[in-house]
Amino acid sequence: MSTRENATATFEQLGFEDSEILGQKTAAVLLIRTEIKRRGITQGRYAEMVGLHQSNLSAFLNGDLDRFSIATVNQALEPTGKAIHVHYTICEEPRARAFG
């Protein structure tokens, strides 16, 4: 089971409605931490590279997941060559009441 799958399952067990996206963001945190270590740079330098404030990157890497949009997370993921993709679909839903 992948990190994302484990994180998603944990968030589901805790009752989070947005467990899938939280799992994706958790996986992003691990990818970014790995990239910072691989490059041998500081969080501040990495933040500069991706155009974020160091304090925001630090907050994200320390688990403040809800505060950051997918666009911002993808901006931070850019040096890793990875991105989160979200797909939306209009689905048929049973009608609760007839409109007329």
Secondary structure, DSSP 8 states (H G I E B T S, - for coil): --HHHHHHHHHHHTT-TTHHHHHHHHHHHHHHHHHHHHHT--HHHHHHHHT--HHHHHHHHTT--TTS-HHHHHHHHGGGT--------------SS---
